[in-house]
Amino acid sequence: MANQSSIKMNLFMNLVHCAGQGLVAGVAISVGLMAVVVMSSPSYAATAIKSVEVELDTIRNINNLTSGQLVFRHNDGHYLVSPTLDTDVEIKVNGLLARVKVSQTFSNSTSSWQQGIYVFPLPETAAVDHLEMKVGERIIVGEIKAKEEAKKIYQAAKSSGKKATLLEQQRPNIFTSSVANIAPGEQITITIEYQQNVTQNEAEFSLRFPMVVAPRYIPGEVINKVERVTDISSTGWAVNTDQVPDAALISPPMVISKDKQHNPVELNITLAAGFPITQLTSSYHEIEETEIATGVRQISLTGPVPANRDFELVWQATPQFAPQAALFKQRKDNHDYAMVMLIPPKQLQTESIAREMIFIVDTSGSMDGTSIEQARNALLYGLDQLRPQDSFNIIRFSSDFERLYDRARLANSENIEQARNFVNWLRAGGGTEMAPALKAALTSETTTNGIRQIMFLTDGSVGNEDELFNLIKRHLGTSRLFTVGIGSAPNSHFMRRAAEYGRGSHSYIGAESEVRQKMEDLFSKLAHPTVTNITLDFPDDVVIEQWPSTVPDLYLGEPLLLTMRADHLPDTITIKGMLGTTPWQSEVAINKGARSDLVSTFWARRKIASLMDDYRTQGQAEDIKDAIVNVALSHHLVSKFTSLVAVDKTPARSKQNPLKSTAVATNKPAGWKMKQLPQTATPATLQIVLGLGLLLIMVFVRRRV
């Protein structure tokens, strides 16, 4: 018995000894591998944005700001907090067309001459055509130039001490305003103007004004490994990558504050709807309204609001007065222009045909907070709408992706219950690697006699939109893609264009209270047949340039706007398509259209968007770029390759006074809990797992010895 006890004790001691050595070795290996990850990773995995109180006038790091303020950089690397950036918005709505004026006032309370750089959002369909700079009583009007030429003009003015401003488009919904040579104690006001159309859904009309650029996830390999995420070299916290080569231009510093108002916005709308209104609401802000004339209302925010969530105004038409068609025309520079609204036919019965429904849900870190709650509720509602003859699957993604099932399953009670449990356990965290999940949904089509619909719920906070658009075009097949924007500041450019490429439609859920109504509207579209294969018939002797050139499908309650140009448009055109399996057509009398000076600009904006599609998919051909520049210059529009620049001819700063430069920090989008801005995903998790695996192997080997 003593020998047995001795043997057991020796075995136990050897095991403890081996485990101890294995633990030390494993930890050492894990630490070593993690060090390799940190040292050799192509980019920083995330940039922390900390919320700390700043009591002094100067701070050491741009990420330690607690207010959305214009800040100026000192020679010693510190930042001086300046007065806030003020924004004033005036919107005039006439029927389905809107003209918007945005004025931004930059202040300099420092003792140095400064350059301010501000990244801000606009609607993705905005046609920006006017810029002016006001200094004291002087007003300098901007000129449209090719992008590189505009930049050279601005740089030359900045170097020579002249006041100048440059307006550039980074994305269709992200713009950069640079203001040079702001004197100590001086204010400079930059005003831009743009056009947009009102959104209509049956008798409901709406207009959105975005207020904040939500941080984008930046995938890919870093182009310049010398750059550091925590430094501000131009405007942004992110480093440029091969997938997002302009990451630094679309990632303004973000600040976190709950108890102060920063980047205040004042907004006023003059609404001439053109028909009686039964209801007028602001989805996310408090407003005041007064009737200033018959049929004309003045709407204002009750006071300045922080620029941390999109503004949306919604109005309802009295049913019998809701417009069933809209047609505007314009004669300009020896061309006829027209904008036609296609109204889908009434089709109230629900289709009994089976469908395969694929839900894709974003569970990345940017969805943390109210967004993930809205997404879960939307998914649960969607599951309740499935019928026994339908099949479905759920794909969630963040840094990786996961399918509920290997392939779509029937929507019976057992499978629905499993899906509900899956949805209830969804949590937000990690990066936003959309491409693998999107490709998995598009390429997993099964043989079915029904229709295949993909519902994509996301805030769209990514910087590699072009890559995703190309993926949708390559793999769409017979599927239809419907996007649902989630949160207070969704990437509307991605949501709209992804749905257009997917031949579906897009919608937004900005608050939990909206989930049921928005999902009801969406499933109403999904359950009814669309008008497909739409074409426009013109007389043989008329050459017409229409945009979009391929007309999207037409969904219940969701009109489409088409723009066209010709030397002389015919009096009428015929629109044809298929309503389910039944031929459908409609006559449009162009000669009865209302006149508007805005139509040619809308046509040009649509043409530029279509040319940009060709530019992305045809290897960035120079001839397509030249065509975009020509259209933008002839219509005085800001585009990817044209910019507005305004220069005061009189130098204000002498060369003896150095010019400092910095970026304006934006607010954190309302409802976000995210504490980090993830950039490129790294294999750190995999390396840690490998290290732990090696630890276990070491223990096993020692035990064998």
MITIZA-688392 format. One record per residue (C-alpha): x, y, z; residue in one letter. Coordinates in steps of 0.25 Angstrom, whole numbers, plus 2048, in hexadecimal, padded with zeros to 3 digits. Layout:
<sites>
X,Y,Z,a
...
</sites>
This chain:
<sites>
800,800,800,m
80C,809,803,a
812,807,7F6,n
804,809,7EF,q
803,816,7F7,s
811,81A,7F3,s
80F,817,7E4,i
802,81F,7E5,k
809,82B,7EB,m
814,82A,7E1,n
80A,82A,7D6,l
803,836,7DC,f
80F,83E,7DE,m
814,83B,7D0,n
806,83F,7CA,l
807,84C,7D2,v
815,84E,7CD,h
812,84B,7BF,c
805,854,7BF,a
80D,85F,7C5,g
818,85E,7BB,q
80D,85D,7B0,g
806,869,7B5,l
812,871,7B5,v
816,86D,7A7,a
808,86E,7A2,g
807,87C,7A8,v
814,880,7A2,a
810,87B,795,i
803,882,795,s
80A,88F,799,v
814,88D,78F,g
80A,88B,784,l
801,897,789,m
80E,89F,788,a
810,89B,77A,v
802,89E,777,v
803,8AC,77C,v
811,8AF,776,m
80E,8A9,768,s
7FF,8AB,766,s
7FC,8B4,75A,p
7F4,8BE,762,s
7EF,8C1,76F,y
7E2,8B9,773,a
7DB,8C5,77A,a
7DD,8D3,77E,t
7D8,8D5,78C,a
7CF,8E2,78E,i
7CF,8E5,79D,k
7C5,8ED,7A4,s
7CC,8F6,7AE,v
7C9,904,7B4,e
7D2,90E,7AE,v
7D4,91A,7B8,e
7E0,921,7B2,l
7E0,929,7A5,d
7EA,91F,79F,t
7EA,910,79D,i
7F5,907,799,r
7ED,8FD,790,n
7E2,900,786,i
7DB,8F3,78B,n
7DA,8F9,799,n
7D0,904,795,l
7C2,904,79B,t
7BC,90E,792,s
7B9,90F,783,g
7C1,91B,781,q
7CB,921,778,l
7D9,91F,77D,v
7E6,925,779,f
7F4,91E,77A,r
7FF,924,781,h
80E,923,77D,n
810,91A,78A,d
806,910,785,g
7FB,915,78F,h
7ED,919,78A,y
7E6,926,78E,l
7D7,925,790,v
7D0,930,788,s
7C1,934,787,p
7B7,92A,780,t
7B4,92A,772,l
7A6,92F,76F,d
79D,92A,764,t
791,931,75F,d
787,929,755,v
77C,92F,74C,e
774,926,744,i
769,92A,73A,k
760,91F,735,v
757,921,729,n
74F,914,726,g
759,909,724,l
765,912,722,l
76E,918,72D,a
779,923,72D,r
782,923,739,v
78C,92D,73F,k
796,929,749,v
79E,934,750,s
7AA,930,759,q
7B1,93A,761,t
7C0,938,765,f
7C6,93F,771,s
7D4,942,775,n
7D6,946,784,s
7E5,943,783,t
7F1,94D,781,s
7F5,945,775,s
7F0,945,766,w
7E9,938,764,q
7E4,92E,759,q
7D7,927,75D,g
7D3,919,757,i
7C5,914,759,y
7BF,907,754,v
7B0,907,753,f
7A4,8FF,74D,p
79A,903,743,l
78F,8FB,73C,p
794,8F0,733,e
78C,8F6,727,t
790,905,72A,a
794,90D,71E,a
79E,917,723,v
79F,923,71A,d
7A2,92F,722,h
7AD,934,72C,l
7B0,942,732,e
7B9,947,73D,m
7B6,953,746,k
7C1,95A,74D,v
7BB,966,754,g
7B3,96D,749,e
7BA,967,73E,r
7B4,95B,736,i
7BC,953,72D,i
7B5,949,724,v
7BB,93C,720,g
7BE,936,713,e
7BD,928,70E,i
7CA,922,709,k
7D0,914,707,a
7D4,90F,714,k
7E3,90F,713,e
7E3,91D,70D,e
7DA,922,718,a
7E3,91C,722,k
7EF,923,71C,k
7E8,931,71C,i
7E4,92F,72B,y
7F3,92B,72F,q
7F8,937,727,a
7EE,940,72E,a
7F1,93A,73C,k
801,93B,73A,s
7FF,94A,735,s
7F7,94E,742,g
7EA,94F,73A,k
7DD,94B,741,k
7D7,93F,739,a
7CE,933,73A,t
7CD,926,733,l
7C1,91D,733,l
7C4,90E,72F,e
7BB,902,72D,q
7C1,8F5,734,q
7B5,8ED,732,r
7A7,8F1,72C,p
7A3,8F3,73B,n
7B0,8F8,741,i
7B7,905,73E,f
7C3,90D,743,t
7C4,91C,745,s
7D2,922,747,s
7D3,931,74B,v
7E1,937,74A,a
7E6,944,752,n
7DC,946,75D,i
7E2,952,764,a
7E3,952,773,p
7D5,956,779,g
7CF,955,76C,e
7C2,94E,767,q
7C0,948,758,i
7B3,943,753,t
7B3,939,748,i
7A5,937,741,t
7A2,92C,738,i
795,929,730,e
790,91C,72A,y
783,916,724,q
77C,909,728,q
76F,903,726,n
764,8FF,730,v
762,8F0,733,t
754,8EB,731,q
74D,8DE,736,n
73F,8DE,732,e
738,8EA,739,a
744,8EC,742,e
750,8F6,73F,f
75D,8F8,746,s
76A,8FF,746,l
777,8FC,74D,r
782,905,751,f
78F,8FD,756,p
796,904,761,m
7A2,8FB,765,v
7AC,8F2,75E,v
7AC,8E5,765,a
7B9,8DE,767,p
7BC,8D4,75B,r
7C2,8C6,75D,y
7CF,8C6,754,i
7D3,8B9,74F,p
7E0,8B5,747,g
7EF,8B6,747,e
7F5,8C3,74B,v
7FB,8CB,740,i
805,8D3,748,n
80A,8CC,754,k
810,8D8,75A,v
803,8DF,75D,e
7FD,8DD,76B,r
7EE,8DD,76E,v
7EF,8E5,77A,t
7F5,8F1,772,d
7EE,8FB,76A,i
7F6,8FE,75D,s
7EA,903,755,s
7DC,901,75A,t
7DA,8F3,75F,g
7DE,8E9,769,w
7DF,8DD,75F,a
7EA,8D9,756,v
7E9,8D7,747,n
7E8,8C9,743,t
7E7,8C1,735,d
7D8,8C0,737,q
7D6,8CE,73C,v
7E1,8D7,736,p
7DA,8E3,73B,d
7D7,8DF,74A,a
7DE,8EB,750,a
7D4,8F4,749,l
7C8,8ED,74E,i
7CB,8EB,75C,s
7CA,8F8,764,p
7CE,8F8,773,p
7C2,8F4,77B,m
7BF,8F9,789,v
7B6,8F4,794,i
7AE,8FD,79D,s
7A0,8FB,7A3,k
79E,908,7AB,d
7A2,912,7A1,k
79D,917,794,q
7A8,918,789,h
7A8,91B,77A,n
79A,921,77C,p
791,921,770,v
785,92B,76D,e
77B,926,763,l
770,92D,75C,n
767,927,751,i
75D,92E,748,t
753,924,743,l
74A,926,737,a
745,918,735,a
73B,91B,72A,g
730,914,730,f
728,913,73E,p
730,90D,749,i
729,905,754,t
736,902,75D,q
744,908,75E,l
74E,901,768,t
75D,902,76B,s
762,8F4,76D,s
76D,8F7,777,y
76D,906,77B,h
763,90F,781,e
75E,91A,777,i
755,926,776,e
74C,929,76B,e
744,935,766,t
73C,938,759,e
742,944,752,i
739,944,746,a
72E,93B,740,t
734,92D,73E,g
741,932,743,v
747,92E,751,r
754,932,758,q
75A,927,760,i
766,929,76A,s
76D,922,775,l
769,927,782,t
778,92B,785,g
786,927,780,p
788,918,781,v
796,910,781,p
79A,90A,774,a
799,8FC,779,n
78D,8F6,771,r
786,8F8,764,d
77A,901,763,f
76D,8FC,75C,e
760,903,758,l
754,8FB,754,v
747,900,74F,w
73A,8F9,74B,q
731,8FD,740,a
722,8FD,741,t
71F,8F0,739,p
716,8F6,72E,q
721,900,72C,f
72D,8F8,72C,a
734,8FA,71E,p
734,8ED,715,q
73E,8F2,70B,a
749,8FD,70A,a
74F,903,6FE,l
759,90F,6FD,f
760,914,6F1,k
76A,91F,6ED,q
770,924,6E0,r
77F,928,6E1,k
78A,929,6D8,d
782,924,6CC,n
77E,917,6D3,h
771,913,6D9,d
772,90D,6E7,y
767,905,6EF,a
765,8FE,6FC,m
75A,8F4,6FD,v
755,8EC,709,m
750,8DE,706,l
745,8DA,70F,i
743,8CB,712,p
735,8C5,70F,p
72C,8C2,71A,k
72E,8B3,71E,q
728,8B0,72B,l
726,8A1,72B,q
732,899,732,t
739,88F,729,e
739,881,72D,s
746,87D,726,i
750,878,72F,a
75D,880,732,r
76B,87D,737,e
76E,888,741,m
77C,88A,746,i
77F,894,751,f
78D,89A,753,i
78F,8A2,760,v
79B,8AA,764,d
7A0,8A7,772,t
7AD,8AF,771,s
7B1,8B9,77C,g
7AB,8C5,775,s
79D,8BF,777,m
79F,8BE,787,d
794,8C6,78E,g
787,8C9,789,t
78A,8C4,77B,s
78C,8B6,77E,i
77E,8B6,786,e
777,8BC,77A,q
77E,8B1,771,a
779,8A6,77A,r
76B,8AB,77B,n
76B,8AD,76C,a
770,89E,76A,l
765,899,774,l
75A,8A0,76C,y
760,89B,75F,g
75F,88C,764,l
751,88E,768,d
74D,892,75A,q
752,885,754,l
748,87B,74F,r
749,86C,74F,p
74C,86B,740,q
758,875,742,d
766,871,745,s
770,879,74C,f
77E,87B,752,n
785,885,75B,i
794,88A,759,i
79A,892,764,r
7A8,899,762,f
7B2,8A2,769,s
7C1,89E,767,s
7BC,890,763,d
7AF,88B,75E,f
7A5,880,763,e
799,879,75D,r
78E,874,765,l
78C,868,75B,y
795,862,750,d
78A,866,746,r
77C,86C,747,a
772,864,74E,r
763,864,74E,l
75C,86E,757,a
755,864,760,n
753,866,76F,s
75F,85E,774,e
769,866,76A,n
763,873,76E,i
764,871,77D,e
773,86D,77A,q
775,87A,772,a
76E,882,77D,r
778,87D,787,n
783,880,77E,f
77F,88E,77C,v
77D,891,78B,n
78B,88D,78E,w
791,896,783,l
79B,8A0,789,r
7A3,8AB,783,a
7B3,8AB,782,g
7BE,8AA,779,g
7C1,8B0,76B,g
7B8,8B1,75F,t
7BC,8A7,755,e
7B0,8A8,74C,m
7B5,8A1,73F,a
7B6,892,744,p
7A8,893,74A,a
7A2,89A,73D,l
7A9,890,734,k
7A4,884,73C,a
796,889,73B,a
796,88C,72C,l
79D,87F,728,t
795,875,731,s
789,875,728,e
781,868,728,t
778,863,71D,t
76B,869,71F,t
75E,86C,717,n
75C,878,720,g
763,886,721,i
770,888,729,r
771,895,732,q
77C,899,73A,i
77A,8A3,746,m
787,8AA,74A,f
786,8B1,758,l
792,8BA,75B,t
797,8C8,75E,d
7A0,8C7,752,g
7AC,8CD,759,s
7B6,8C8,74F,v
7C0,8D0,747,g
7C1,8C5,73B,n
7B4,8C8,735,e
7B9,8C6,727,d
7BE,8B8,729,e
7B1,8B4,72F,l
7A9,8BA,723,f
7B1,8B2,71A,n
7AF,8A5,722,l
7A0,8A7,721,i
7A0,8A9,712,k
7A9,89D,710,r
7A1,893,718,h
792,898,719,l
78D,88E,70F,g
77D,88D,711,t
77D,893,71F,s
778,8A0,723,r
77F,8A8,72E,l
778,8B1,738,f
780,8BA,742,t
77B,8BE,74F,v
783,8CA,755,g
785,8C9,764,i
788,8D3,76E,g
789,8E3,770,s
793,8E5,764,a
793,8DA,75A,p
79C,8DA,74E,n
790,8DE,744,s
79A,8DE,738,h
79C,8CF,73A,f
78E,8CB,73E,m
788,8D2,731,r
792,8CD,727,r
793,8BF,72D,a
784,8BE,72B,a
785,8C4,71D,e
78F,8BA,719,y
787,8AF,720,g
77A,8B3,718,r
773,8B5,725,g
770,8C1,72E,s
775,8C7,73B,h
76F,8CD,748,s
774,8D2,755,y
771,8CF,764,i
776,8DA,76C,g
76F,8D7,779,a
769,8CB,780,e
75B,8D0,77F,s
75C,8D0,770,e
760,8C1,76F,v
752,8BC,76D,r
74D,8C6,763,q
759,8C6,75A,k
75A,8B7,75A,m
74B,8B6,757,e
74D,8BF,74B,d
759,8B7,746,l
752,8AA,747,f
746,8B0,73F,s
750,8B2,734,k
756,8A5,735,l
748,89E,735,a
743,8A5,728,h
748,8A3,71A,p
751,8AE,714,t
751,8B4,706,v
75D,8AE,700,t
765,8AF,6F3,n
760,8BE,6F1,i
763,8C5,6E4,t
760,8D2,6DE,l
75B,8D3,6D0,d
75E,8DF,6C8,f
75C,8E3,6B9,p
767,8DE,6B0,d
76B,8EC,6AC,d
76E,8F0,6BA,v
77B,8ED,6C1,v
779,8EE,6D0,i
784,8ED,6DB,e
77D,8E7,6E8,q
782,8E5,6F6,w
783,8DB,6FC,p
785,8D4,6EE,s
77F,8C7,6F4,t
772,8CA,6FB,v
772,8C3,709,p
766,8BA,70D,d
759,8C1,712,l
754,8BE,720,y
747,8C0,726,l
745,8CE,72C,g
753,8D2,727,e
754,8DB,71B,p
760,8DC,712,l
766,8E9,70D,l
76C,8E9,6FF,l
774,8F4,6F8,t
775,8F6,6E9,m
77B,900,6DF,r
779,901,6D0,a
77A,90C,6C5,d
76B,90C,6C5,h
763,903,6CE,l
756,8FD,6C8,p
749,901,6CE,d
746,8F3,6D4,t
74E,8E6,6D7,i
74A,8D8,6DA,t
74F,8D1,6E6,i
74E,8C1,6E5,k
751,8B6,6EF,g
74C,8A9,6F5,m
743,8A9,701,l
746,89B,706,g
743,893,6F9,t
73A,89D,6F3,t
73E,8A8,6E9,p
73D,8B6,6EF,w
73E,8C4,6E8,q
73B,8D3,6EB,s
73B,8DF,6E3,e
742,8EC,6E8,v
73F,8FA,6E2,a
74C,901,6E2,i
746,90E,6DC,n
73D,910,6E8,k
749,910,6F2,g
74B,91C,6FC,a
757,924,6F9,r
763,924,702,s
771,92A,701,d
776,91E,70A,l
774,913,700,v
781,914,6F8,s
789,913,705,t
782,907,709,f
784,900,6FC,w
793,904,6FD,a
794,8FE,70B,r
78E,8F1,706,r
797,8F0,6FA,k
7A3,8F2,703,i
79E,8E7,70C,a
79D,8DD,700,s
7AA,8E1,6FB,l
7B0,8DF,708,m
7AB,8D1,708,d
7B2,8CE,6FB,d
7BE,8D4,700,y
7BE,8CB,70C,r
7BB,8BE,703,t
7C4,8C1,6F7,q
7D2,8C3,6FD,g
7D1,8D2,700,q
7D2,8D5,6F1,a
7D7,8E3,6EF,e
7CD,8E6,6E4,d
7C1,8E4,6EE,i
7C8,8ED,6F8,k
7C9,8F8,6ED,d
7BA,8F6,6EA,a
7B7,8F8,6F9,i
7BF,904,6F9,v
7B9,90A,6ED,n
7AB,908,6F2,v
7AE,90E,700,a
7B5,91A,6FA,l
7AA,91D,6F0,s
79F,91C,6FB,h
7A8,923,706,h
7A7,916,70F,l
7B1,911,71A,v
7B5,902,717,s
7BF,8F8,71A,k
7C8,8FF,710,f
7C4,90E,711,t
7C4,918,71C,s
7BF,925,720,l
7CA,92F,724,v
7C9,93E,729,a
7D5,947,72A,v
7D6,955,730,d
7DF,95D,726,k
7E5,965,731,t
7F0,95F,73A,p
7EC,95F,749,a
7F7,958,74F,r
806,95C,74E,s
810,951,74B,k
816,954,759,q
80A,94F,760,n
80A,940,760,p
7FD,938,75C,l
7F8,92D,766,k
7EF,922,761,s
7E5,918,768,t
7D8,911,766,a
7CA,914,76C,v
7C6,908,775,a
7B8,903,773,t
7AE,8FE,77D,n
7AC,8EF,781,k
79F,8EA,77A,p
793,8EA,783,a
791,8DC,78A,g
79F,8D7,787,w
7A6,8D0,793,k
7B2,8CD,78B,m
7BF,8D1,792,k
7C8,8CD,786,q
7C9,8D0,777,l
7CD,8C2,771,p
7D6,8C3,765,q
7DC,8B7,75E,t
7D9,8AA,765,a
7E6,8A3,769,t
7E8,894,76C,p
7EB,897,77B,a
7E0,88E,780,t
7E5,882,777,l
7F3,884,77D,q
7EE,884,78B,i
7E7,877,788,v
7F3,871,782,l
7FB,875,78E,g
7F1,86E,797,l
7F1,862,78E,g
800,861,78F,l
7FF,863,79E,l
7F7,856,79F,l
800,84F,795,i
80C,852,79F,m
804,84C,7AB,v
801,840,7A3,f
80F,83E,79E,v
815,840,7AC,r
80B,836,7B2,r
80F,82C,7A7,r
81E,82E,7AB,v
</sites>
